[in-house]
Amino acid sequence: MRVGFVGFGAMGRPMAEHLLRAGHALSVWSRRPESAAALVAQGAQWRTSPAEVARNAEIVCTNVTGSADVEGLAFGPQGLAQGFAAGSLHVDFSTIAPSAARRIAARYAADGIDFVDAPVSGGSAGAQAATLAIMWGGKSALATRLQPVFEVLGKSIVHVGETGAGQVAKACNQMVMVAAIEAAAEAARLAAASGIDFAKVRAAMLHGSAGSRVLEVFGGRMAAREFAPGVEARLHHKDYALLLDEATRLGAPLPVSAAVGQQLNALMSLGWGRDDTSSLLRVLEAGDQRDSAR
C-alpha cells in the first residue's frame, strides 16, 4: 500500500520502520526533517508538506502529542485535508480528546474522507517490538483496509466502536495504569517508612494477587531508583488532563483519578515531567521532606 506517516517520536519512528519493512511505500514529513532522516535512508520518500504526504498515500498515519497537533496537521496550512482525495483515510495513533476525534471526523466526512482514532498502548518498547495494543474507533467497514497497517504494528487490535471510542478506551487504560503506578509508589513509600527493602516487598508482591505489568516495570524502576524515561511523565499528565476534562463534561465521578491527577500536577511542578512516571515515588518523598522540615 501507499502509506503516509507523520510523527517520529519514541513510538512513531519504530512504527514507521515496521511499515517500511512490511513492504509498504512510505511517504514522510516532519517539522524537523532530521527526525525522519533515518527513515528516508531506509527507503521512505520525503515530502515537502502534510498535503504532499496525503497526495501520495491511500492511508496517512499520524502519531503526535495532542488534539491541537492532530487538527493542525489535518486542517492547517498545507494540511492533510488539502492533499487527500475522496475515499482517503487518516489513521491517528495519538492520544487526544474523544471530542477532538469526533470533530476531525466530521470535518473530513464533508469531503468523503474517513478518519479513525487508534490510540495505542505498550510504550516505546511495544512500538519497537510491534506488540502494541491498538484500540480503534471508526466505521467497522474500514477494518479490512486497516488490517495491513495494524497487523505489522500490534498484537492486539480491538474495534471499540464509532469515532472517539478508541480515545475513550485509551483514557480508561491510562486511568487504571497510572493509578497502579501511584499505588506502587505508595507501597514503596510505606515499605521504606517501615525500614523494609521495597525490592524484596515487590518480589513478594509479584507472585501475589497484586502482581501486574505495572508493578514489574514501574515498580522495578522505583526499586532500582532508575527514573530515566521509559514513558515521560508529562505524557501521562497530558492524558490525565484529557480524561478528567472528559469526566467533567460527562459528569462522571472519578475520585481516584482526581487524586492521581493531583500527584501528576505535583510531579510536573517539581520539574520531573521528562523523567519516568515512576517519579511519582519522588513526589511522595518530597512531601515527606517538606513535612519533616516544618
Backbone as CSV, one residue per row, in Angstrom:
resi,resn,N_x,N_y,N_z,CA_x,CA_y,CA_z,C_x,C_y,C_z
1,MET,0.831,-1.197,0.000,0.000,0.000,0.000,0.865,1.246,0.000
2,ARG,0.283,2.355,-0.457,0.944,3.656,-0.356,0.487,4.279,0.964
3,VAL,1.434,4.382,1.898,1.121,4.830,3.256,1.917,6.088,3.561
4,GLY,1.293,7.042,4.229,1.986,8.222,4.732,2.144,8.131,6.230
5,PHE,3.172,8.794,6.751,3.385,8.792,8.202,3.941,10.143,8.621
6,VAL,3.379,10.687,9.700,3.854,11.937,10.296,3.902,11.745,11.802
7,GLY,5.069,12.052,12.410,5.223,11.943,13.854,6.222,10.870,14.225
8,PHE,7.484,11.263,14.423,8.560,10.286,14.587,9.239,10.399,15.948
9,GLY,8.428,10.328,16.985,8.961,10.305,18.342,9.373,8.897,18.735
10,ALA,9.421,8.659,20.040,9.895,7.372,20.542,9.040,6.207,20.067
11,MET,7.768,6.466,19.782,6.893,5.403,19.297,6.686,5.485,17.786
12,GLY,6.539,6.685,17.258,6.237,6.838,15.846,7.319,6.316,14.919
13,ARG,8.575,6.568,15.268,9.651,6.133,14.374,9.702,4.617,14.211
14,PRO,9.706,3.814,15.301,9.711,2.366,15.082,8.454,1.866,14.380
15,MET,7.322,2.512,14.609,6.100,2.111,13.913,6.259,2.321,12.406
16,ALA,6.812,3.472,12.024,7.035,3.743,10.603,8.038,2.758,10.006
17,GLU,9.050,2.406,10.767,10.043,1.441,10.283,9.410,0.077,10.020
18,HIS,8.489,-0.333,10.884,7.801,-1.613,10.665,7.001,-1.583,9.363
19,LEU,6.363,-0.459,9.077,5.589,-0.347,7.843,6.496,-0.441,6.622
20,LEU,7.670,0.187,6.701,8.643,0.079,5.605,9.086,-1.365,5.401
21,ARG,9.427,-2.029,6.498,9.916,-3.411,6.399,8.841,-4.354,5.866
22,ALA,7.573,-4.003,6.095,6.477,-4.836,5.610,6.240,-4.661,4.114
23,GLY,6.959,-3.723,3.502,6.864,-3.551,2.063,5.972,-2.423,1.596
24,HIS,5.419,-1.654,2.513,4.585,-0.526,2.111,5.459,0.618,1.581
25,ALA,4.961,1.328,0.581,5.639,2.514,0.051,5.319,3.675,0.981
26,LEU,6.331,4.190,1.673,6.104,5.138,2.760,6.504,6.549,2.361
27,SER,5.566,7.494,2.539,5.833,8.921,2.383,5.872,9.555,3.760
28,VAL,6.853,10.446,3.997,7.024,11.021,5.332,7.225,12.526,5.259
29,TRP,6.828,13.181,6.345,7.091,14.615,6.526,7.223,14.867,8.014
30,SER,8.056,15.856,8.376,8.216,16.243,9.766,8.592,17.717,9.846
31,ARG,8.160,18.373,10.917,8.575,19.762,11.132,10.101,19.851,11.257
32,ARG,10.696,18.811,11.810,12.157,18.726,11.898,12.613,17.615,10.950
33,PRO,13.078,17.971,9.759,13.442,16.940,8.778,14.423,15.903,9.313
34,GLU,15.286,16.301,10.248,16.277,15.353,10.760,15.621,14.180,11.484
35,SER,14.413,14.365,12.025,13.756,13.267,12.738,13.288,12.167,11.786
36,ALA,13.185,12.492,10.497,12.780,11.495,9.503,13.952,11.008,8.665
37,ALA,15.149,11.512,8.937,16.304,11.199,8.095,16.597,9.706,8.045
38,ALA,16.509,9.029,9.185,16.804,7.596,9.213,15.810,6.816,8.363
39,LEU,14.557,7.247,8.357,13.548,6.570,7.547,13.797,6.791,6.057
40,VAL,14.179,8.008,5.710,14.499,8.297,4.306,15.689,7.447,3.860
41,ALA,16.657,7.280,4.742,17.821,6.446,4.423,17.427,4.994,4.208
42,GLN,16.320,4.586,4.833,15.840,3.207,4.687,14.897,3.022,3.504
43,GLY,14.593,4.120,2.812,13.768,3.983,1.613,12.480,4.761,1.597
44,ALA,12.137,5.455,2.684,10.943,6.294,2.675,11.153,7.500,1.775
45,GLN,10.053,8.032,1.242,10.108,9.216,0.388,9.770,10.460,1.191
46,TRP,10.696,11.421,1.193,10.453,12.693,1.880,9.483,13.530,1.061
47,ARG,8.488,14.114,1.727,7.533,15.015,1.092,7.652,16.394,1.734
48,THR,7.269,17.416,0.993,7.519,18.792,1.425,6.471,19.345,2.371
49,SER,5.359,18.637,2.583,4.286,19.120,3.443,3.347,17.963,3.768
50,PRO,2.503,18.122,4.783,1.486,17.106,5.022,0.582,16.892,3.807
51,ALA,0.252,17.985,3.110,-0.596,17.849,1.918,0.062,16.955,0.877
52,GLU,1.389,17.068,0.711,2.098,16.226,-0.251,2.124,14.768,0.207
53,VAL,2.222,14.557,1.507,2.124,13.187,2.032,0.772,12.599,1.643
54,ALA,-0.292,13.368,1.858,-1.643,12.886,1.572,-1.857,12.615,0.086
55,ARG,-1.251,13.437,-0.778,-1.408,13.237,-2.231,-0.764,11.942,-2.704
56,ASN,0.171,11.431,-1.926,0.925,10.249,-2.328,0.608,9.022,-1.478
57,ALA,-0.552,9.017,-0.820,-0.878,7.910,0.078,-2.369,7.586,0.037
58,GLU,-2.662,6.312,0.216,-4.047,5.871,0.390,-4.479,6.048,1.834
59,ILE,-3.531,5.811,2.740,-3.755,5.940,4.180,-2.613,6.766,4.757
60,VAL,-2.943,7.749,5.574,-1.910,8.514,6.276,-2.053,8.252,7.773
61,CYS,-0.952,7.897,8.408,-0.900,7.653,9.847,-0.214,8.832,10.536
62,THR,-0.758,9.251,11.651,-0.126,10.309,12.440,0.038,9.830,13.873
63,ASN,1.119,10.275,14.514,1.370,9.946,15.911,2.073,11.140,16.533
64,VAL,1.277,12.077,17.036,1.809,13.323,17.589,1.299,13.480,19.023
65,THR,1.462,14.665,19.610,1.248,14.786,21.049,-0.198,15.001,21.455
66,GLY,-0.865,16.001,20.893,-2.175,16.370,21.409,-3.197,16.700,20.348
67,SER,-4.390,17.063,20.814,-5.507,17.347,19.921,-5.186,18.463,18.928
68,ALA,-4.590,19.543,19.424,-4.277,20.675,18.542,-3.275,20.285,17.469
69,ASP,-2.337,19.389,17.814,-1.345,18.937,16.834,-2.018,18.164,15.705
70,VAL,-2.940,17.289,16.050,-3.623,16.499,15.025,-4.485,17.402,14.154
71,GLU,-5.223,18.312,14.766,-6.079,19.215,13.985,-5.247,20.119,13.096
72,GLY,-4.086,20.574,13.581,-3.211,21.392,12.762,-2.682,20.643,11.555
73,LEU,-2.284,19.377,11.762,-1.803,18.561,10.643,-2.903,18.330,9.629
74,ALA,-4.119,18.160,10.104,-5.227,17.860,9.211,-5.698,19.089,8.447
75,PHE,-5.865,20.213,9.131,-6.568,21.347,8.527,-5.777,22.651,8.510
76,GLY,-4.522,22.624,8.952,-3.693,23.819,8.910,-3.190,24.105,7.509
77,PRO,-2.345,25.132,7.362,-1.761,25.446,6.053,-1.016,24.232,5.480
78,GLN,-1.325,23.892,4.232,-0.739,22.711,3.577,-0.969,21.451,4.409
79,GLY,-2.177,21.402,5.034,-2.525,20.252,5.854,-2.958,19.060,5.018
80,LEU,-3.145,17.941,5.696,-3.507,16.701,5.016,-4.771,16.852,4.189
81,ALA,-5.756,17.589,4.711,-7.034,17.734,4.011,-6.876,18.322,2.616
82,GLN,-5.842,19.136,2.425,-5.619,19.754,1.115,-5.050,18.774,0.093
83,GLY,-4.527,17.649,0.569,-3.952,16.671,-0.343,-4.767,15.412,-0.520
84,PHE,-5.669,15.136,0.410,-6.457,13.909,0.342,-7.437,13.939,-0.824
85,ALA,-7.549,12.810,-1.505,-8.633,12.608,-2.464,-9.800,11.975,-1.716
86,ALA,-11.004,12.090,-2.275,-12.158,11.428,-1.682,-11.874,9.934,-1.574
87,GLY,-12.268,9.355,-0.447,-12.009,7.938,-0.216,-10.725,7.660,0.532
88,SER,-9.940,8.697,0.806,-8.695,8.523,1.566,-9.009,8.287,3.042
89,LEU,-7.989,7.881,3.783,-8.168,7.514,5.184,-7.035,8.071,6.032
90,HIS,-7.400,8.759,7.101,-6.446,9.278,8.084,-6.583,8.440,9.349
91,VAL,-5.495,7.768,9.750,-5.464,6.965,10.964,-4.576,7.677,11.976
92,ASP,-5.158,8.066,13.096,-4.386,8.797,14.095,-4.106,7.907,15.298
93,PHE,-2.807,7.693,15.571,-2.383,6.868,16.699,-2.151,7.690,17.966
94,SER,-2.352,9.001,17.899,-2.111,9.875,19.049,-3.160,9.639,20.129
95,THR,-2.868,10.134,21.327,-3.865,10.165,22.397,-4.400,11.581,22.484
96,ILE,-5.657,11.741,22.085,-6.287,13.061,22.052,-7.663,12.971,22.711
97,ALA,-8.353,14.095,22.789,-9.690,14.111,23.381,-10.680,13.401,22.463
98,PRO,-11.592,12.596,23.015,-12.620,11.975,22.178,-13.408,12.995,21.364
99,SER,-13.697,14.139,21.974,-14.449,15.175,21.257,-13.662,15.711,20.068
100,ALA,-12.329,15.797,20.204,-11.500,16.251,19.077,-11.535,15.231,17.954
101,ALA,-11.487,13.942,18.285,-11.564,12.903,17.263,-12.876,13.000,16.491
102,ARG,-13.954,13.209,17.191,-15.259,13.318,16.531,-15.337,14.566,15.661
103,ARG,-14.743,15.644,16.149,-14.748,16.903,15.392,-13.951,16.765,14.093
104,ILE,-12.785,16.139,14.174,-11.952,15.929,12.992,-12.685,15.043,11.988
105,ALA,-13.292,13.962,12.474,-14.010,13.047,11.589,-15.141,13.749,10.862
106,ALA,-15.851,14.616,11.570,-16.980,15.320,10.948,-16.504,16.260,9.844
107,ARG,-15.400,16.954,10.068,-14.873,17.858,9.040,-14.417,17.088,7.808
108,TYR,-13.755,15.970,8.020,-13.303,15.147,6.906,-14.481,14.572,6.119
109,ALA,-15.522,14.148,6.843,-16.644,13.454,6.204,-17.302,14.312,5.126
110,ALA,-17.267,15.628,5.308,-17.868,16.526,4.317,-17.187,16.413,2.963
111,ASP,-15.932,15.936,2.938,-15.182,15.778,1.691,-14.981,14.305,1.321
112,GLY,-15.718,13.413,1.988,-15.629,12.000,1.647,-14.371,11.319,2.119
113,ILE,-13.770,11.844,3.187,-12.537,11.286,3.747,-12.869,10.636,5.083
114,ASP,-12.306,9.471,5.337,-12.549,8.769,6.595,-11.457,9.064,7.612
115,PHE,-11.850,9.042,8.879,-10.914,9.255,9.981,-11.113,8.155,11.015
116,VAL,-9.991,7.613,11.506,-10.013,6.588,12.545,-9.115,7.040,13.682
117,ASP,-9.653,7.034,14.903,-8.806,7.281,16.073,-8.366,5.918,16.591
118,ALA,-7.046,5.734,16.642,-6.475,4.424,17.001,-5.331,4.577,17.985
119,PRO,-5.604,5.106,19.185,-4.521,5.233,20.168,-3.958,3.867,20.527
120,VAL,-2.707,3.874,20.957,-2.009,2.616,21.222,-1.483,2.591,22.651
121,SER,-1.286,1.389,23.165,-0.698,1.197,24.482,0.420,0.177,24.362
122,GLY,1.473,0.392,25.118,2.614,-0.513,25.090,3.932,0.221,25.151
123,GLY,3.889,1.551,25.014,5.103,2.349,25.129,6.082,2.127,23.998
124,SER,7.251,2.733,24.141,8.260,2.634,23.093,8.733,1.198,22.898
125,ALA,8.769,0.416,23.994,9.185,-0.987,23.874,8.192,-1.763,23.020
126,GLY,6.909,-1.510,23.224,5.886,-2.171,22.421,5.934,-1.740,20.975
127,ALA,6.239,-0.456,20.748,6.365,0.028,19.372,7.534,-0.639,18.669
128,GLN,8.654,-0.777,19.374,9.837,-1.403,18.777,9.615,-2.881,18.493
129,ALA,8.887,-3.550,19.372,8.659,-4.989,19.225,7.431,-5.311,18.378
130,ALA,6.700,-4.271,17.947,5.456,-4.457,17.180,4.438,-5.273,17.971
131,THR,4.339,-4.984,19.266,3.405,-5.700,20.134,2.389,-4.753,20.775
132,LEU,2.128,-3.632,20.125,1.224,-2.636,20.682,-0.198,-3.173,20.799
133,ALA,-0.934,-2.635,21.761,-2.381,-2.827,21.828,-3.010,-1.640,21.102
134,ILE,-3.767,-1.928,20.066,-4.395,-0.883,19.253,-5.894,-0.908,19.518
135,MET,-6.418,0.219,19.994,-7.850,0.335,20.290,-8.416,1.405,19.372
136,TRP,-9.299,1.017,18.458,-9.679,2.000,17.444,-11.169,2.266,17.378
137,GLY,-11.463,3.496,16.970,-12.840,3.923,16.785,-13.035,4.422,15.371
138,GLY,-14.164,4.074,14.790,-14.468,4.474,13.412,-15.414,3.469,12.787
139,LYS,-15.653,3.625,11.500,-16.572,2.726,10.809,-16.023,1.296,10.801
140,SER,-16.847,0.346,11.218,-16.402,-1.048,11.244,-16.040,-1.553,9.849
141,ALA,-16.643,-0.961,8.811,-16.364,-1.385,7.437,-14.929,-1.102,7.017
142,LEU,-14.225,-0.270,7.782,-12.839,0.069,7.449,-11.843,-0.989,7.921
143,ALA,-12.299,-1.991,8.656,-11.393,-2.963,9.271,-10.487,-3.642,8.249
144,THR,-11.034,-3.988,7.088,-10.238,-4.684,6.073,-9.123,-3.796,5.540
145,ARG,-9.419,-2.515,5.321,-8.388,-1.581,4.852,-7.316,-1.350,5.901
146,LEU,-7.710,-1.366,7.148,-6.776,-1.084,8.228,-5.872,-2.270,8.556
147,GLN,-6.325,-3.471,8.278,-5.607,-4.664,8.691,-4.146,-4.701,8.243
148,PRO,-3.815,-4.354,6.971,-2.407,-4.416,6.556,-1.495,-3.462,7.320
149,VAL,-2.063,-2.397,7.888,-1.282,-1.469,8.715,-1.213,-1.970,10.149
150,PHE,-2.371,-2.279,10.703,-2.431,-2.672,12.110,-1.654,-3.959,12.392
151,GLU,-1.709,-4.918,11.463,-1.131,-6.228,11.760,0.386,-6.208,11.885
152,VAL,1.038,-5.175,11.338,2.501,-5.106,11.466,2.936,-4.211,12.632
153,LEU,1.962,-3.669,13.355,2.285,-2.767,14.457,1.910,-3.320,15.826
154,GLY,0.889,-4.161,15.883,0.402,-4.578,17.192,0.045,-6.043,17.273
155,LYS,-0.118,-6.510,18.500,-0.527,-7.900,18.738,-1.980,-7.978,19.168
156,SER,-2.566,-6.843,19.569,-3.966,-6.794,19.978,-4.637,-5.654,19.232
157,ILE,-5.669,-5.970,18.467,-6.383,-4.966,17.678,-7.862,-5.094,18.011
158,VAL,-8.420,-4.062,18.631,-9.818,-4.112,19.057,-10.573,-2.915,18.496
159,HIS,-11.647,-3.204,17.737,-12.549,-2.137,17.306,-13.518,-1.866,18.452
160,VAL,-13.395,-0.702,19.075,-14.160,-0.393,20.278,-15.545,0.149,19.940
161,GLY,-15.654,0.907,18.841,-16.933,1.498,18.477,-16.754,2.594,17.447
162,GLU,-17.681,3.521,17.420,-17.632,4.605,16.448,-16.522,5.600,16.791
163,THR,-16.343,6.600,15.938,-15.273,7.574,16.113,-15.268,8.139,17.539
164,GLY,-14.096,8.206,18.131,-13.940,8.684,19.501,-13.887,7.562,20.519
165,ALA,-14.408,6.382,20.139,-14.433,5.265,21.094,-13.037,4.768,21.422
166,GLY,-12.127,4.832,20.448,-10.745,4.437,20.718,-10.118,5.322,21.785
167,GLN,-10.420,6.609,21.722,-9.869,7.543,22.709,-10.471,7.323,24.093
168,VAL,-11.739,6.944,24.145,-12.350,6.626,25.445,-11.664,5.395,26.035
169,ALA,-11.420,4.385,25.197,-10.732,3.181,25.679,-9.338,3.519,26.180
170,LYS,-8.623,4.394,25.454,-7.275,4.770,25.886,-7.328,5.524,27.212
171,ALA,-8.333,6.381,27.380,-8.477,7.099,28.651,-8.671,6.121,29.798
172,CYS,-9.506,5.100,29.577,-9.731,4.091,30.613,-8.439,3.323,30.908
173,ASN,-7.687,3.011,29.869,-6.407,2.327,30.038,-5.454,3.153,30.895
174,GLN,-5.365,4.447,30.584,-4.449,5.313,31.326,-4.893,5.486,32.778
175,MET,-6.199,5.569,32.995,-6.704,5.697,34.362,-6.222,4.548,35.228
176,VAL,-6.401,3.332,34.737,-6.044,2.152,35.519,-4.529,2.035,35.673
177,MET,-3.807,2.274,34.572,-2.355,2.086,34.612,-1.677,3.087,35.550
178,VAL,-1.979,4.379,35.410,-1.277,5.379,36.215,-1.721,5.312,37.676
179,ALA,-2.982,4.954,37.906,-3.405,4.731,39.298,-2.592,3.594,39.916
180,ALA,-2.280,2.571,39.121,-1.460,1.467,39.623,-0.024,1.912,39.866
181,ILE,0.490,2.820,39.031,1.839,3.360,39.270,1.863,4.127,40.591
182,GLU,0.834,4.932,40.825,0.751,5.664,42.095,0.646,4.699,43.273
183,ALA,-0.132,3.635,43.116,-0.256,2.645,44.191,1.088,1.972,44.469
184,ALA,1.840,1.663,43.414,3.167,1.079,43.595,4.090,2.049,44.324
185,ALA,3.989,3.343,43.974,4.815,4.354,44.650,4.468,4.427,46.131
186,GLU,3.178,4.364,46.457,2.774,4.423,47.856,3.220,3.174,48.609
187,ALA,3.187,2.017,47.932,3.694,0.794,48.563,5.185,0.916,48.845
188,ALA,5.920,1.475,47.880,7.360,1.668,48.077,7.625,2.616,49.239
189,ARG,6.795,3.647,49.342,6.992,4.623,50.423,6.682,4.004,51.789
190,LEU,5.635,3.186,51.850,5.291,2.528,53.102,6.385,1.544,53.517
191,ALA,6.912,0.806,52.556,7.991,-0.137,52.865,9.200,0.604,53.430
192,ALA,9.582,1.719,52.793,10.735,2.488,53.259,10.489,3.050,54.655
193,ALA,9.269,3.556,54.892,8.945,4.119,56.210,8.993,3.045,57.296
194,SER,8.789,1.794,56.889,8.824,0.672,57.832,10.217,0.074,57.964
195,GLY,11.184,0.636,57.220,12.551,0.133,57.290,12.759,-1.169,56.544
196,ILE,11.920,-1.434,55.537,11.996,-2.689,54.787,12.359,-2.378,53.336
197,ASP,13.187,-3.224,52.749,13.647,-3.063,51.372,12.484,-3.281,50.413
198,PHE,12.119,-2.255,49.652,10.992,-2.382,48.726,11.267,-3.407,47.634
199,ALA,12.525,-3.590,47.258,12.836,-4.594,46.236,12.355,-5.972,46.683
200,LYS,12.507,-6.281,47.974,12.053,-7.573,48.489,10.532,-7.611,48.605
201,VAL,9.947,-6.485,49.010,8.485,-6.403,49.084,7.893,-6.619,47.697
202,ARG,8.478,-5.952,46.715,7.998,-6.081,45.330,8.130,-7.514,44.844
203,ALA,9.246,-8.164,45.144,9.443,-9.557,44.724,8.345,-10.453,45.284
204,ALA,7.959,-10.209,46.525,6.869,-10.978,47.121,5.540,-10.660,46.449
205,MET,5.291,-9.358,46.190,4.019,-8.935,45.600,3.835,-9.463,44.180
206,LEU,4.932,-9.575,43.437,4.822,-10.020,42.048,4.230,-11.415,41.937
207,HIS,4.356,-12.223,43.006,3.810,-13.577,42.999,2.481,-13.663,43.745
208,GLY,1.962,-12.495,44.150,0.672,-12.452,44.826,-0.384,-11.843,43.916
209,SER,-1.536,-11.557,44.484,-2.647,-11.026,43.683,-2.401,-9.600,43.215
210,ALA,-1.398,-8.908,43.782,-1.048,-7.557,43.329,-0.085,-7.566,42.152
211,GLY,0.388,-8.740,41.764,1.322,-8.827,40.645,0.720,-8.265,39.378
212,SER,1.496,-7.476,38.652,1.000,-6.828,37.436,2.177,-6.359,36.603
213,ARG,1.887,-6.007,35.362,2.901,-5.441,34.483,3.406,-4.107,35.035
214,VAL,2.515,-3.320,35.616,2.920,-2.036,36.192,3.891,-2.248,37.345
215,LEU,3.586,-3.190,38.241,4.480,-3.448,39.375,5.817,-3.985,38.880
216,GLU,5.777,-4.802,37.823,7.012,-5.348,37.272,7.891,-4.249,36.694
217,VAL,7.305,-3.394,35.842,8.103,-2.400,35.116,8.336,-1.147,35.951
218,PHE,7.270,-0.470,36.314,7.413,0.797,37.032,7.875,0.571,38.470
219,GLY,7.367,-0.487,39.100,7.846,-0.820,40.436,9.318,-1.183,40.418
220,GLY,9.757,-1.843,39.345,11.174,-2.175,39.210,12.037,-0.935,39.119
221,ARG,11.548,0.063,38.410,12.310,1.313,38.314,12.380,2.015,39.663
222,MET,11.298,1.951,40.420,11.312,2.544,41.762,12.303,1.815,42.667
223,ALA,12.282,0.480,42.628,13.184,-0.297,43.481,14.640,-0.018,43.138
224,ALA,14.917,0.168,41.840,16.290,0.431,41.402,16.633,1.916,41.417
225,ARG,15.616,2.759,41.673,15.759,4.215,41.639,16.359,4.654,40.294
226,GLU,15.788,4.123,39.240,16.155,4.489,37.873,14.970,5.227,37.259
227,PHE,15.081,6.544,37.161,13.954,7.362,36.745,14.103,7.923,35.332
228,ALA,15.090,7.411,34.586,15.197,7.797,33.170,13.937,7.330,32.461
229,PRO,13.465,8.103,31.499,12.127,7.828,30.959,12.027,6.565,30.120
230,GLY,11.115,5.679,30.558,10.565,4.685,29.660,9.351,5.326,29.013
231,VAL,8.541,5.969,29.876,7.444,6.831,29.438,7.616,8.161,30.160
232,GLU,7.705,9.250,29.420,7.855,10.561,30.056,6.579,10.907,30.813
233,ALA,6.741,11.313,32.058,5.592,11.601,32.917,4.700,12.695,32.341
234,ARG,5.281,13.631,31.588,4.479,14.723,31.026,3.387,14.188,30.098
235,LEU,3.625,13.045,29.473,2.620,12.473,28.580,1.450,11.894,29.371
236,HIS,1.744,11.251,30.500,0.666,10.781,31.354,-0.085,11.960,31.969
237,HIS,0.631,13.026,32.288,-0.015,14.238,32.799,-0.977,14.792,31.761
238,LYS,-0.556,14.825,30.509,-1.421,15.287,29.418,-2.651,14.393,29.274
239,ASP,-2.437,13.086,29.342,-3.547,12.141,29.214,-4.555,12.322,30.335
240,TYR,-4.053,12.552,31.551,-4.967,12.735,32.687,-5.764,14.030,32.562
241,ALA,-5.149,15.066,32.018,-5.889,16.298,31.794,-7.052,16.052,30.822
242,LEU,-6.798,15.259,29.789,-7.850,14.938,28.814,-8.981,14.143,29.463
243,LEU,-8.628,13.114,30.220,-9.675,12.242,30.750,-10.463,12.920,31.859
244,LEU,-9.799,13.754,32.655,-10.523,14.470,33.709,-11.430,15.538,33.111
245,ASP,-10.995,16.153,32.011,-11.857,17.108,31.312,-13.082,16.399,30.746
246,GLU,-12.876,15.218,30.169,-13.994,14.446,29.628,-14.956,14.032,30.744
247,ALA,-14.402,13.640,31.896,-15.247,13.253,33.022,-16.076,14.433,33.518
248,THR,-15.458,15.617,33.545,-16.190,16.821,33.958,-17.324,17.111,32.989
249,ARG,-17.050,16.969,31.700,-18.073,17.233,30.675,-19.242,16.273,30.811
250,LEU,-18.944,15.015,31.143,-19.985,13.990,31.243,-20.617,13.913,32.631
251,GLY,-20.003,14.568,33.608,-20.488,14.453,34.981,-20.209,13.102,35.583
252,ALA,-19.113,12.460,35.160,-18.745,11.135,35.666,-17.789,11.288,36.844
253,PRO,-18.145,10.802,38.023,-17.254,10.946,39.185,-16.069,9.990,39.093
254,LEU,-14.851,10.539,39.206,-13.635,9.736,39.151,-12.737,10.130,40.328
255,PRO,-13.111,9.762,41.551,-12.364,10.247,42.719,-10.917,9.781,42.766
256,VAL,-10.638,8.534,42.419,-9.256,8.051,42.444,-8.432,8.768,41.381
257,SER,-8.997,8.886,40.181,-8.277,9.558,39.100,-8.011,11.020,39.432
258,ALA,-8.944,11.666,40.114,-8.731,13.059,40.508,-7.537,13.174,41.439
259,ALA,-7.408,12.248,42.385,-6.271,12.273,43.309,-4.962,12.001,42.575
260,VAL,-4.977,11.028,41.664,-3.767,10.729,40.892,-3.391,11.922,40.022
261,GLY,-4.401,12.585,39.464,-4.129,13.778,38.666,-3.413,14.852,39.460
262,GLN,-3.768,15.011,40.726,-3.085,15.995,41.576,-1.636,15.600,41.823
263,GLN,-1.380,14.305,41.973,0.005,13.853,42.147,0.819,14.114,40.876
264,LEU,0.201,13.928,39.721,0.890,14.241,38.469,1.150,15.744,38.351
265,ASN,0.204,16.555,38.802,0.430,18.007,38.824,1.640,18.345,39.691
266,ALA,1.726,17.705,40.859,2.860,17.949,41.759,4.161,17.520,41.097
267,LEU,4.144,16.379,40.415,5.340,15.896,39.710,5.816,16.936,38.692
268,MET,4.869,17.479,37.937,5.228,18.478,36.923,5.803,19.730,37.579
269,SER,5.218,20.151,38.701,5.697,21.368,39.365,7.098,21.177,39.929
270,LEU,7.474,19.931,40.221,8.813,19.639,40.732,9.848,19.488,39.614
271,GLY,9.403,19.601,38.372,10.330,19.605,37.245,10.710,18.242,36.710
272,TRP,9.890,17.222,36.980,10.244,15.863,36.562,9.420,15.373,35.370
273,GLY,8.848,16.282,34.624,7.958,15.905,33.530,8.613,15.071,32.452
274,ARG,9.914,15.232,32.251,10.606,14.443,31.224,11.294,13.204,31.803
275,ASP,11.074,12.966,33.079,11.523,11.716,33.693,10.389,10.695,33.632
276,ASP,10.676,9.487,34.069,9.687,8.427,34.029,8.567,8.670,35.042
277,THR,7.384,8.126,34.753,6.250,8.307,35.655,6.467,7.607,36.993
278,SER,7.436,6.704,37.077,7.802,6.127,38.375,8.293,7.211,39.339
279,SER,8.552,8.407,38.822,8.922,9.538,39.677,7.793,9.940,40.618
280,LEU,6.617,9.369,40.467,5.566,9.589,41.465,6.048,9.187,42.859
281,LEU,6.987,8.259,42.939,7.599,7.928,44.228,8.329,9.135,44.793
282,ARG,9.059,9.837,43.957,9.817,11.007,44.416,8.889,12.126,44.873
283,VAL,7.692,12.195,44.292,6.708,13.190,44.749,6.340,12.904,46.203
284,LEU,6.109,11.650,46.526,5.790,11.280,47.911,6.963,11.574,48.840
285,GLU,8.163,11.269,48.384,9.348,11.522,49.199,9.554,13.012,49.415
286,ALA,9.287,13.818,48.383,9.420,15.274,48.516,8.446,15.801,49.542
287,GLY,7.226,15.220,49.573,6.249,15.620,50.573,6.711,15.292,51.972
288,ASP,7.317,14.116,52.134,7.856,13.730,53.444,8.926,14.698,53.909
289,GLN,9.787,15.113,52.975,10.881,16.024,53.318,10.348,17.377,53.747
290,ARG,9.281,17.845,53.071,8.688,19.122,53.436,8.075,19.032,54.833
291,ASP,7.405,17.881,55.093,6.760,17.720,56.412,7.800,17.674,57.538
292,SER,8.939,16.982,57.298,9.952,16.859,58.340,10.686,18.172,58.585
293,ALA,10.636,19.066,57.598,11.328,20.352,57.741,10.512,21.359,58.552
294,ARG,9.240,21.043,58.761,8.401,22.007,59.483,8.638,21.949,60.988
